[in-house]
Structure formats: structure tokens, C-alpha cells
Amino acid sequence: MAKLIEAPTKYTSQEWHLSNDLNYKKAEQDRKVSEMIRDESVRLANETHITTMKTQSDVNKKLEQRLNDINFWKSELDRQYQETEDEIKNMLEYKKRLEGALEATQIPLHIAKECLRNREKRIGIDLVHDDVEVQLLKEVEVIEGVQALLKRTLEQATEQIRLLRSANYYLGKDITDKFYALKIDDRCSSLKNTSPDKYYAPNSVKIQANSVTPEEWEQFSNKNVLKGEQERNSSVTLRSMIDEILQESFDDQSKQCDNVNLALAKRVEETEKAKRKLEDHLEKVKGEIDDMEKNIDLLRQAIAEKEPPMQVAQTRLDTRTHRPNVELCRDRVQYKLVNEVGQISHNVDRLREMLQESEASLKGLIRQQLNLEEEIEVKINSLMIDRDQNTFLRQQINHKQH
């Protein structure tokens, strides 16, 4: 059975006119909305352009200011780093001077001790605790005191160098960070809207949790600069103290060295004078010994010369005992002969007594000669030690200002 075709709905003329009016109104309304949107779009585009350019300009200024800030602190850090580096070089030179000064004390100390050991070889009365020994012992004390002071100062200088290097390490690290920050912000500053190497990085749009405030950033660099300046000032003060210590040490050692040399020269002069006097007395004693030996010979001869007169007198007395009878008379001859024998005996006794005294005196003179010769040997030994050995040794002392 064939399907029936439905006839299309037909509108009235009024509906047609109404539909057209509605379309006109709708089009007019949409056109006005569109015009408003277009106007707003232009305004918004201009506004956002101005805002964006203003914001970007502000960012550019902030970048420029930031670059100026970084450059300022980098220049401060660079300056402090260089000054600290120069101070490290100065301290190293002063440390070298201290080491040289300490090394220079070894020879004088060795010589002073060697002089003391040499003087222990003095003999007899010359092994005396004299002014030379006092000054030598004081010299050893002075030099050992100087060595202890120089060692302590050297430790201070070494520690100060360590502190300077530590300060410069952090200054250098900060400078390196500033260098990279400058490169980064300089690149950021050079970026333009037309730059080809710009890109989206939405994940970077944030404030890093480990970032610091500008105040903390400035305080960090300021702290490094102040630390470097503090250590540099401490180093300058220490160098000034080292200058004083080196000068005082040099003066103390030089003064005591002069005291020792003066005492030694005086002692040598005294010993030489004593030696000359001993030699003079030795010559006189030797002359007196010769004279005494001659005197003894004279006395012995005088005693011997009394034997013949004694024999003559006694022979006469003995012969006269044989006179006969009354001729055995106590005449003046008999008395005179008796007196003569007594006189000769008395004179011989006196001569023998004088001979004993002379022989005893000769023995004393010979002993004195030996004593003088021994004392002269003692003085020769002392002069060999003080004049020939110690004086020569001390000529090797050459104090230098380090």
C-alpha cells in the first residue's frame, strides 16, 4: 500500500514578518555584542601590552640593579681577596724571616756551648767561675730564650697564614658564585622578546625553598669581606709584632755577644799579664837560684878554707903539750891558740848554719821555679783555650737582621 507524503507546514505572513524581525534584532544584538567585544579586546590588548611592557621594563630595571649589586659585592670581594692574597705573601715572607732568624741562632748557641766545654779543660787555679763563664752561661740562656720566643711566634705566623687562607677560600668561593650569577643575570638581562633562544619553563615559576633573602645574601658577602679584613688586620698587627721581636732578639743576642767578647778579651788580657809577671818572676827566681848556688859554693869553700888554720892551731896546741916541766906554761900563746880554735870552730858553725839556710833557700827557690813553670803552663793552656780557641770560634758569630 503506498505511503502517504505529508505536506510541509506553512507559516502565515505574520509569522514570516515576525521571524524576519527577530532575525534582524538578533543580528543587530550580536553585532553590537561583537563590536563591544572587539572594542574591549583592543582595549584589553593595549592594556595588557602596556602592563606587560611595563612589568618587563621593571624586571629589566630590577635585573640591572641586581647586576649592579652583584658587581659591587664582587668588586668588594675581589678587592678583599687580592688584599688578603697580598697579606698571605707578606706573612709567608715574615715566616721565612722567622725561620731564618731561628736557624741563625744555632751557630751562636753551638759556639757558646763549645766555648763552655773548652773552658772546662782549664787546669789548676785557672779553672775558675769567672765573668767569662757567667756571660757565656747568660748567652746560652738568652739564645735559648730567643729560640723559644721565635718558635712560639713562628707557630702564631703559621696559624695566621692558615686563617688568611681560610678567609680567602670563602672569599674565592663567593667570588666564583658571583661570577656565575653575573653570567646568568647578564644573559637574562640581554634576553629580548625577539630573542630566538627563549622558551617555556612552567616548572620554574616558583620561589625556591632553599633561596635566601636579599638581606641574607648581602650579609653573607659582607661577612666574608669582614672576615678577610679582620684576618688581614690581625696579620698586619702580627707582622708589626714580629718586626719588634726580631729587632729585640737581634739586639739582645748582639748585646750579650758583645758582653761575652768583652769579658773574654779582658780575661785574655789578664791572663797574658799574669803570664808575663810569672815569667818575669821565673827569670828572677832562676837568677836567684844561680846566685844562691854560687853562694853555697862560696860557703862550702869558706868552710873548707877554715880546715888548715884549725889544723895549724890544733897541731900547735898538741905540740906544745910536750913542753918539759915548768915550760908547760899557760902563757898568752896558749890562751890565744885556745881562743883561735874556739873562734875557728864558732866561725865554721856559723858558716855551716848559713850553708844549711842557703841550701834550704835553694830548695825553696827550685820549688818556686817549678811552681812558676807550672803556673805559666796553666796560663799558656788558658790562653790557648780563651785566646786561640774561643776567640777564634766567636769570630764566626755573624749576627744578621732577618
C-alpha positions as CSV (number, residue, x, y, z in Angstrom):
1,M,0.0,0.0,0.0
2,A,1.6,3.3,-0.9
3,K,2.8,5.6,1.9
4,L,1.2,9.0,2.1
5,I,3.5,12.1,1.8
6,E,2.8,14.7,4.5
7,A,2.6,18.3,3.2
8,P,5.1,20.8,4.7
9,T,3.9,23.1,7.4
10,K,3.1,26.5,6.1
11,Y,3.5,29.8,8.0
12,T,1.4,32.8,7.9
13,S,2.6,36.1,6.5
14,Q,2.6,37.5,10.0
15,E,4.9,34.7,11.2
16,W,7.2,35.3,8.3
17,H,7.5,39.0,9.1
18,L,7.9,38.3,12.8
19,S,10.7,35.8,12.1
20,N,12.5,38.3,9.9
21,D,12.2,41.0,12.6
22,L,13.5,38.6,15.2
23,N,16.5,37.7,12.9
24,Y,17.2,41.4,12.3
25,K,17.1,42.2,16.0
26,K,19.3,39.1,16.8
27,A,21.8,40.1,14.2
28,E,21.8,43.7,15.4
29,Q,22.3,42.5,19.0
30,D,25.0,40.0,18.1
31,R,26.7,42.7,16.0
32,K,26.6,45.1,18.9
33,V,28.0,42.5,21.3
34,S,30.7,41.7,18.8
35,E,31.5,45.4,18.4
36,M,31.7,45.7,22.2
37,I,33.9,42.6,22.4
38,R,36.1,43.9,19.7
39,D,36.4,47.3,21.4
40,E,37.2,45.6,24.7
41,S,39.6,43.3,23.0
42,V,41.5,46.2,21.5
43,R,41.4,48.0,24.9
44,L,42.5,44.8,26.8
45,A,45.2,44.1,24.2
46,N,46.5,47.6,24.6
47,E,46.2,47.4,28.4
48,T,48.0,44.1,28.7
49,H,50.6,45.2,26.2
50,I,51.3,48.3,28.3
51,T,51.2,46.3,31.5
52,T,53.5,43.6,30.1
53,M,55.9,46.1,28.7
54,K,55.9,48.0,32.0
55,T,56.4,44.8,34.0
56,Q,59.1,43.7,31.7
57,S,60.7,47.1,31.9
58,D,60.5,46.9,35.7
59,V,62.1,43.5,35.6
60,N,64.8,44.8,33.3
61,K,65.5,47.6,35.8
62,K,65.5,45.1,38.7
63,L,67.9,42.9,36.7
64,E,70.1,46.0,36.1
65,Q,70.0,46.9,39.7
66,R,70.8,43.3,40.6
67,L,73.7,43.2,38.3
68,N,74.9,46.5,39.9
69,D,74.6,44.9,43.3
70,I,76.4,41.7,42.3
71,N,79.1,43.8,40.6
72,F,79.5,45.9,43.7
73,W,79.9,43.0,46.0
74,K,82.1,41.1,43.6
75,S,84.4,44.1,43.4
76,E,84.4,44.3,47.2
77,L,85.2,40.6,47.3
78,D,87.8,40.9,44.6
79,R,89.5,43.8,46.4
80,Q,89.4,41.9,49.7
81,Y,90.6,38.7,48.1
82,Q,93.6,40.5,46.5
83,E,94.5,42.3,49.7
84,T,94.3,39.1,51.6
85,E,96.3,37.3,49.0
86,D,99.0,40.0,49.3
87,E,98.9,39.7,53.0
88,I,99.4,35.9,52.7
89,K,102.5,36.6,50.6
90,N,103.7,39.1,53.3
91,M,103.1,36.6,56.1
92,L,104.9,33.9,54.2
93,E,107.9,36.2,53.8
94,Y,107.8,37.0,57.5
95,K,107.5,33.3,58.3
96,K,110.6,32.8,56.2
97,R,112.4,35.6,58.2
98,L,111.4,33.9,61.5
99,E,112.7,30.5,60.2
100,G,115.9,32.2,59.1
101,A,116.3,34.0,62.4
102,L,115.7,30.8,64.3
103,E,118.2,28.9,62.1
104,A,120.7,31.8,62.7
105,T,120.6,31.2,66.5
106,Q,122.0,27.6,66.1
107,I,125.6,28.6,65.3
108,P,125.9,31.2,68.2
109,L,124.4,28.7,70.6
110,H,126.7,25.9,69.5
111,I,129.7,28.3,69.8
112,A,128.7,29.4,73.3
113,K,128.3,25.8,74.4
114,E,131.6,24.9,72.7
115,C,133.3,27.7,74.5
116,L,132.0,26.5,77.8
117,R,133.2,22.9,77.0
118,N,136.6,24.3,76.0
119,R,136.9,26.2,79.3
120,E,136.3,23.0,81.3
121,K,139.7,22.0,80.0
122,R,141.4,24.8,82.0
123,I,143.6,23.4,84.8
124,G,144.7,24.4,88.3
125,I,143.7,27.7,89.7
126,D,142.6,28.9,86.2
127,L,139.5,26.6,86.4
128,V,137.6,29.4,87.9
129,H,134.0,30.6,87.7
130,D,134.9,33.9,86.2
131,D,133.0,36.6,84.4
132,V,133.6,35.0,81.0
133,E,131.8,31.8,82.3
134,V,129.0,33.9,83.8
135,Q,128.5,35.8,80.5
136,L,128.7,32.6,78.4
137,L,126.0,30.9,80.6
138,K,123.9,34.0,80.2
139,E,124.4,34.0,76.5
140,V,123.2,30.4,76.3
141,E,120.2,31.4,78.4
142,V,119.5,34.4,76.1
143,I,119.8,32.4,72.9
144,E,117.6,29.6,74.2
145,G,115.0,32.2,75.3
146,V,115.1,33.8,71.9
147,Q,114.7,30.4,70.3
148,A,111.6,29.6,72.4
149,L,110.1,33.1,71.6
150,L,110.8,32.6,67.8
151,K,109.3,29.2,67.9
152,R,106.1,30.5,69.5
153,T,105.9,33.4,67.1
154,L,106.5,31.0,64.2
155,E,103.5,28.9,65.4
156,Q,101.4,32.1,65.5
157,A,102.5,33.1,62.0
158,T,101.7,29.6,60.7
159,E,98.3,29.7,62.3
160,Q,97.7,33.3,60.9
161,I,98.6,32.1,57.4
162,R,96.1,29.3,57.8
163,L,93.4,31.7,58.9
164,L,94.1,34.0,56.0
165,R,94.0,31.2,53.5
166,S,90.7,30.0,55.1
167,A,89.2,33.5,54.7
168,N,90.5,33.7,51.1
169,Y,89.0,30.3,50.4
170,Y,85.5,31.6,51.3
171,L,86.1,34.9,49.5
172,G,87.2,33.0,46.4
173,K,84.2,30.7,46.6
174,D,81.9,33.7,46.9
175,I,83.6,35.4,44.0
176,T,83.1,32.3,41.9
177,D,79.4,32.2,42.8
178,K,79.1,35.9,42.0
179,F,80.8,35.3,38.6
180,Y,78.3,32.7,37.6
181,A,75.4,34.8,39.0
182,L,76.6,37.7,36.9
183,K,76.8,35.5,33.8
184,I,73.3,34.2,34.4
185,D,71.7,37.5,35.2
186,D,73.6,39.2,32.4
187,R,72.2,36.6,30.0
188,C,68.7,37.2,31.5
189,S,69.2,40.9,31.0
190,S,70.1,40.5,27.4
191,L,67.0,38.4,26.6
192,K,64.5,40.2,24.3
193,N,61.1,39.4,23.1
194,T,62.7,38.8,19.8
195,S,65.5,36.5,21.1
196,P,65.4,33.1,19.4
197,D,66.6,31.2,22.5
198,K,63.6,31.9,24.7
199,Y,61.4,29.0,25.8
200,Y,58.6,28.0,28.2
201,A,59.6,26.6,31.6
202,P,56.4,26.5,33.7
203,N,58.1,24.4,36.4
204,S,60.5,27.2,37.2
205,V,57.7,29.6,38.0
206,K,58.2,29.5,41.8
207,I,60.3,30.7,44.7
208,Q,62.9,28.1,45.6
209,A,62.6,26.8,49.1
210,N,66.4,27.0,49.6
211,S,66.7,30.5,48.4
212,V,67.8,33.4,50.7
213,T,66.5,36.9,51.2
214,P,68.5,39.8,49.7
215,E,69.4,40.8,53.2
216,E,70.8,37.4,53.9
217,W,72.6,37.4,50.6
218,E,74.2,40.8,51.4
219,Q,75.1,39.7,54.9
220,F,76.8,36.6,53.6
221,S,79.2,38.5,51.4
222,N,79.6,41.2,53.9
223,K,80.6,38.6,56.5
224,N,83.2,37.1,54.1
225,V,84.6,40.6,53.4
226,L,84.7,41.5,57.2
227,K,86.3,38.1,58.0
228,G,89.0,38.7,55.4
229,E,89.6,42.3,56.6
230,Q,89.7,41.1,60.2
231,E,92.3,38.4,59.5
232,R,94.3,40.8,57.4
233,N,94.3,43.4,60.2
234,S,95.4,40.6,62.6
235,S,98.1,39.7,60.2
236,V,99.4,43.3,59.9
237,T,99.5,43.5,63.7
238,L,101.3,40.2,64.0
239,R,103.8,41.3,61.3
240,S,104.5,44.5,63.3
241,M,105.0,42.4,66.5
242,I,107.3,40.1,64.5
243,D,109.4,43.1,63.4
244,E,109.7,44.1,67.1
245,I,110.6,40.6,68.2
246,L,113.2,40.2,65.5
247,Q,114.8,43.5,66.4
248,E,114.7,42.8,70.1
249,S,116.1,39.3,69.6
250,F,118.9,40.7,67.4
251,D,119.7,43.4,70.0
252,D,119.6,41.0,73.0
253,Q,121.9,38.5,71.2
254,S,124.2,41.2,69.9
255,K,124.5,42.8,73.3
256,Q,125.2,39.6,75.1
257,C,127.6,38.5,72.4
258,D,129.5,41.8,72.9
259,N,129.4,41.2,76.7
260,V,131.0,37.8,76.3
261,N,133.6,39.1,73.8
262,L,134.4,41.9,76.2
263,A,134.7,39.6,79.2
264,L,136.8,37.2,77.1
265,A,139.1,39.9,75.8
266,K,139.5,41.2,79.4
267,R,140.2,37.7,80.7
268,V,142.8,37.1,78.0
269,E,144.5,40.4,78.8
270,E,144.5,39.5,82.5
271,T,145.9,36.0,81.8
272,E,148.6,37.4,79.4
273,K,149.5,40.0,82.1
274,A,149.7,37.3,84.8
275,K,151.7,35.1,82.5
276,R,154.2,37.9,81.8
277,K,154.5,38.6,85.5
278,L,155.1,34.9,86.2
279,E,157.7,34.8,83.5
280,D,159.4,37.8,85.0
281,H,159.4,36.3,88.4
282,L,160.6,33.0,87.0
283,E,163.6,34.7,85.4
284,K,164.3,36.5,88.7
285,V,164.0,33.2,90.6
286,K,166.3,31.5,88.1
287,G,168.8,34.3,88.6
288,E,168.5,34.0,92.3
289,I,169.0,30.2,92.1
290,D,172.2,30.8,90.2
291,D,173.3,33.4,92.8
292,M,172.4,31.0,95.6
293,E,174.2,28.1,94.1
294,K,177.3,30.4,93.8
295,N,176.7,31.5,97.5
296,I,176.6,27.8,98.6
297,D,179.8,27.2,96.7
298,L,181.3,30.2,98.4
299,L,180.2,29.0,101.9
300,R,181.5,25.5,101.2
301,Q,184.8,27.0,100.1
302,A,184.9,29.2,103.2
303,I,184.3,26.2,105.4
304,A,187.0,24.2,103.6
305,E,189.3,27.2,104.0
306,K,188.9,27.0,107.7
307,E,190.3,23.5,108.0
308,P,194.0,24.3,107.5
309,P,194.0,27.1,110.1
310,M,192.1,24.8,112.5
311,Q,194.6,22.1,111.9
312,V,197.5,24.5,112.4
313,A,196.1,25.8,115.7
314,Q,195.3,22.3,117.0
315,T,198.7,21.0,115.8
316,R,200.4,23.8,117.7
317,L,198.4,23.1,120.8
318,D,199.1,19.4,120.6
319,T,202.8,20.1,120.0
320,R,203.0,22.5,123.0
321,T,201.7,19.8,125.3
322,H,205.1,18.2,125.0
323,R,206.9,21.1,126.6
324,P,209.0,19.8,129.5
325,N,208.4,20.5,133.2
326,V,208.0,24.1,134.1
327,E,208.0,25.1,130.4
328,L,204.4,23.7,130.3
329,C,203.2,27.3,130.9
330,R,199.7,28.8,130.4
331,D,201.2,31.6,128.5
332,R,199.5,34.1,126.2
333,V,200.3,31.9,123.3
334,Q,198.4,29.0,124.9
335,Y,195.4,31.2,125.6
336,K,195.5,32.7,122.1
337,L,195.7,29.3,120.5
338,V,192.7,28.0,122.5
339,N,190.8,31.2,121.6
340,E,191.8,30.7,117.9
341,V,190.5,27.1,117.9
342,G,187.3,28.3,119.6
343,Q,186.9,31.2,117.1
344,I,187.5,29.0,114.1
345,S,185.0,26.4,115.4
346,H,182.5,29.1,116.0
347,N,183.0,30.6,112.6
348,V,182.7,27.2,110.9
349,D,179.5,26.6,112.9
350,R,178.1,29.9,111.6
351,L,179.2,29.1,108.1
352,R,177.6,25.7,108.2
353,E,174.4,27.2,109.7
354,M,174.4,29.7,106.8
355,L,175.1,26.9,104.4
356,Q,172.0,25.0,105.7
357,E,169.9,28.1,105.3
358,S,171.2,28.7,101.8
359,E,170.6,25.1,100.8
360,A,167.1,25.3,102.2
361,S,166.5,28.6,100.4
362,L,167.8,27.0,97.2
363,K,165.4,24.1,97.6
364,G,162.6,26.7,98.1
365,L,163.7,28.6,95.1
366,I,163.8,25.4,93.0
367,R,160.3,24.5,94.2
368,Q,159.1,28.0,93.4
369,Q,160.7,27.7,89.9
370,L,158.7,24.5,89.4
371,N,155.6,26.2,90.7
372,L,156.1,29.2,88.4
373,E,156.8,27.0,85.4
374,E,153.6,25.0,86.2
375,E,151.6,28.2,86.6
376,I,153.0,29.5,83.3
377,E,151.9,26.3,81.7
378,V,148.5,26.7,83.3
379,K,148.3,30.2,81.8
380,I,149.5,29.0,78.4
381,N,146.8,26.4,78.5
382,S,144.2,29.0,79.4
383,L,145.4,31.4,76.7
384,M,145.2,28.6,74.2
385,I,141.6,28.0,75.2
386,D,140.4,31.6,75.6
387,R,142.6,33.4,73.0
388,D,143.3,30.8,70.4
389,Q,140.2,28.6,70.5
390,N,137.3,30.5,72.0
391,T,138.2,33.9,70.4
392,F,138.6,32.3,67.0
393,L,135.3,30.5,67.5
394,R,133.5,33.7,68.4
395,Q,134.8,35.4,65.3
396,Q,132.5,33.0,63.4
397,I,129.4,34.6,65.0
398,N,127.8,36.9,62.5
399,H,124.5,38.3,63.7
400,K,122.3,39.3,60.8
401,Q,119.0,41.1,60.9
402,H,116.3,38.9,59.4
